[in-house]
Amino acid sequence: MDLAFDRRHIWHPYTSTLTPLTCYPVRSAKGVYLELESGEQLVDGMSSWWAAIHGYNHPVLNRAAHEQIDTLSHVMFGGITHQPAITLCQALLELAPDNLEQVFLADSGSVAVEVSLKMALQYWHAKGEPRSKFLTLRDGYHGDTFAAMSVTDPDNSMHSLYKGFLPEHIFARSPQTGFWQTWQPSDLDDFRHQLANHHQEIAAVILEPIVQGAGGMRIYHPEFLKGVRQLCDDYGVLLILDEIATGFGRTGTLFACEHAEVQPDILCVGKALTGGYMTLSATLTTRHVADTVCSGEAGCFMHGPTFMGNPLACAVASASMTLLKSGEWQTQVAGIERQFSSLLPRLKKHKKVKDVRWLGAIGVVETTTAVDMENIQAHFVEQGVWIRPFGRLIYMMPPFISEPEHIERLVMAVESALNEESCFLTQTES
């Protein structure tokens, strides 16, 4: 493998071309293991950015991909349909909150968010009440494209340098009560205040239900989400839930909104939709929203990705939905949660640890100083695990098929890193 070429010419995510981080060459993956070119096997703690929930090289997903590519790998979705898309959308509507009836397929999570925002804008335009603002939360993250960035925390996020170039929306204070803590109703005060003051210009509220992902790996109380749904109803504002990171079992329920027993007007899903095999996303909405959008002057929803409804991706996603419908994920995720609840609290006593938290197949260690990415990544590889932290957050989102020994190995590697000064920046560098 030509790593010199890679380092010189390939621009990896969140990496400088001036001082590129080390990239570790993977030659194969199976189950929970990534095999490096050198032959080392790493226990994967990231599910390839939270997508490979069934692990790698899964026979059911492999078979679906092989069978579909022999028949139809891609065809435009405008004016044409096909069975893989129909089967997938049937499965999605069966699994999703039952108020959702329309599925719009796209090709990435960020695009699903863009689609949801455009739906909300076109909805109010069709009603003759154009609205241009969105209400969202501090510490949130919704993707890297421009509209998605505009509803991501403008100060406390990786997108702060774009402030001034993006549309300015309305941000409410994020909830402070953790999932396992006693609910504090005052958490809703700022959100209620913002909605009361701006509801006539707000097209929709958009937020990540229960878990705020890349904006801070914060896990908040379901009562906050329940209160948001009620306030959106009271003020007649649409609610968009971004379940791209949390959907398909990651938090212990199929969708995170189930923890609060609420339903959105628009739902975004992606990442684990294909079990991590291919890029695909979907935006689901109610019949009312869809029909209202299409009653406007355009007469349709004005969006159409080239690879919308890609048959190959849809076939693999349908196979992934079949695995989820078997229900085995519930036992698997509950087991991972038990492991995290048993192992993570002991790390909270460490001088470098500010907090630990967990929910479902999510485990988070928040440190007092930022990690040194180059050194901590090398340390994890030496420990035989793959964990990709950022800032002050060392988090694990392993495949659901992970066994207790895999989770223990991941947590032990984190504990080991905490004891290595070289794995962290100094207070000045942080």
WOBEL-V836429 format. One record per pair of residues at least 24 apart in sequence whose ideal C-beta (glycine too) atoms are under 6 Angstrom apart, sorted by the first residue. I is the first residue (numbers start at 1). GAP is how many residues later the second one is. Records with the same first field share a line. If there is no record, write none. Layout:
# WOBEL-V836429
I = GAP + GAP
This chain:
# WOBEL-V836429
1 = 24 + 36
21 = 353
29 = 27
30 = 26 + 27
31 = 24
32 = 367 + 370 + 374
34 = 352
42 = 342 + 343 + 344
43 = 342 + 363 + 366
44 = 342
45 = 340 + 342 + 351 + 353 + 365
46 = 342
47 = 350 + 352
48 = 228
50 = 195 + 221 + 347
51 = 220 + 221 + 225
52 = 224 + 347
53 = 219 + 222 + 346 + 347
54 = 221 + 269
55 = 344 + 346
60 = 259
61 = 214 + 216 + 255 + 258
64 = 251 + 252 + 255
65 = 251
68 = 244 + 247
69 = 243
72 = 239
73 = 239
74 = 236
77 = 231 + 232
82 = 229
84 = 227 + 230 + 231
85 = 224 + 229
87 = 231
88 = 226 + 229 + 230
91 = 227 + 230
96 = 188
97 = 166
99 = 164 + 187
100 = 167 + 184
101 = 186
102 = 183 + 188
103 = 179 + 181
104 = 179
105 = 177 + 203 + 204
106 = 175 + 199
107 = 172 + 198 + 200
108 = 171 + 173
109 = 34 + 135 + 161 + 162 + 172
110 = 33 + 34 + 35 + 38
112 = 156 + 158 + 169 + 171
113 = 29 + 30 + 35 + 155
114 = 31 + 33
115 = 168 + 188
116 = 124 + 150 + 152 + 167
117 = 30
118 = 185
119 = 147 + 174
120 = 83 + 84 + 118
121 = 82
122 = 171
123 = 166 + 169 + 170
124 = 79
125 = 171
126 = 166 + 167 + 169 + 170
131 = 70 + 72
133 = 36 + 37 + 68 + 69
134 = 35 + 70 + 72
135 = 35 + 59 + 67 + 70
136 = 70 + 71
137 = 35 + 37 + 70
138 = 33 + 35 + 36
139 = 35 + 73 + 76 + 77 + 79
140 = 68 + 72 + 75
141 = 72 + 73 + 74
142 = 100
151 = 55
153 = 62
157 = 58
170 = 24 + 28
175 = 45 + 49
177 = 44
179 = 40 + 42 + 180
183 = 38 + 40
187 = 37
188 = 39
192 = 39
195 = 36 + 40
199 = 36 + 38
202 = 35
204 = 34 + 36
205 = 27 + 32 + 34
206 = 34
208 = 34
209 = 32 + 47 + 48
210 = 41 + 46 + 49
211 = 35
213 = 32
217 = 147 + 176 + 178
219 = 138 + 140
222 = 37 + 38
225 = 35 + 37
226 = 34 + 36
229 = 33
238 = 27
239 = 25 + 26
240 = 26
241 = 26
242 = 26
243 = 26
244 = 24 + 26 + 27
248 = 24
249 = 80 + 84
250 = 110 + 111
251 = 108 + 109
252 = 81 + 108
265 = 24
273 = 44
274 = 39 + 42 + 43 + 46
275 = 45
277 = 39
278 = 35 + 38
280 = 33 + 37
329 = 71
332 = 68
333 = 27 + 28 + 67
336 = 25 + 71
339 = 65 + 68
343 = 68
347 = 68
350 = 68
352 = 66
362 = 35
363 = 33
364 = 31
365 = 29 + 49
366 = 26 + 27
367 = 25
369 = 55 + 56 + 58 + 61
370 = 55 + 60
371 = 53
372 = 51 + 52 + 53
375 = 47 + 48
376 = 41 + 47
379 = 38 + 41 + 44
380 = 33
383 = 30 + 33
385 = 25 + 28
